């Protein structure tokens, strides 16, 4: 799911009683006449309680927390900066 779709889903779910489990989110989305693709996205959620709509969106986007800046450079970040686009 992309950020725009997650934002749309958050808007659609505005008004659901939180915290809510997966079944409650799905039920509310159906009541709001959500598109089938949004229902499918909610079905992909794990069986747990969600405390906020941001919590739902983060799960759908698979957002990882940002690691603390401990002053140690990431080898992946450095390597990514050195890459150059291939010419066609």
RALINQUI-V142944 format. One record per residue. SS is DSSP state (@ for helix, = for strand, . for the rest). OMEGA is omega in degrees with one decimal (NA if undefined). D_CENTER is the distance of its C-alpha to the mean C-alpha in Angstrom with 2 decimals. Layout:
# RALINQUI-V142944
SS/OMEGA/D_CENTER + SS/OMEGA/D_CENTER
This chain:
# RALINQUI-V142944
./178.8/7.12 + ./-176.0/7.89 + @/-179.4/7.39 + @/179.2/10.22 + @/178.3/9.18 + @/178.5/6.07 + @/177.6/8.90 + @/179.5/11.33 + @/176.5/9.82 + @/178.2/9.77 + @/179.9/13.31 + @/-176.0/14.31 + @/178.4/13.52 + ./-178.5/15.44 + ./177.5/18.43 + ./177.9/17.24 + ./179.3/18.98 + ./-1.5/16.93 + ./-177.9/16.66 + =/174.8/15.86 + =/-177.4/15.56 + @/-178.4/14.05 + @/179.1/17.39 + @/178.2/17.52 + @/178.7/14.20 + @/179.7/15.51 + @/179.6/18.90 + @/179.7/17.92 + @/178.0/16.03 + @/178.2/19.22 + @/-178.8/21.40 + ./179.1/19.70 + ./179.1/20.40 + ./176.4/16.90 + ./179.3/17.08 + @/179.5/17.30 + @/178.3/14.33 + @/175.9/12.10 + @/179.1/14.06 + @/178.7/13.58 + @/178.7/9.77 + @/177.9/10.39 + @/-179.6/13.14 + ./-179.6/11.14 + ./174.6/9.80 + ./177.5/12.24 + ./176.3/15.18 + ./178.5/14.74 + =/178.1/14.87 + =/-174.4/12.09 + ./-179.7/13.78 + ./176.0/11.85 + @/173.8/9.55 + @/177.6/7.77 + @/178.4/7.64 + @/-177.9/6.22 + @/179.4/3.37 + @/178.9/3.29 + @/-179.6/4.39 + @/-179.4/3.20 + @/-177.2/2.68 + ./-179.8/5.33 + ./176.9/6.13 + ./177.6/9.75 + ./178.9/12.06 + ./179.5/14.64 + ./179.5/17.91 + ./177.7/20.89 + ./-177.8/23.30 + ./177.9/26.25 + ./179.9/28.30 + ./-178.5/28.05 + ./179.0/26.96 + ./178.6/24.49 + @/179.6/26.37 + @/179.7/23.42 + @/179.4/23.06 + @/179.7/26.81 + @/-179.2/27.00 + @/179.1/24.35 + @/-178.0/26.41 + @/-178.9/29.54 + ./175.8/28.38 + ./178.1/29.86 + ./178.8/28.88 + ./177.8/31.19 + ./-176.4/33.65 + ./NA/34.17
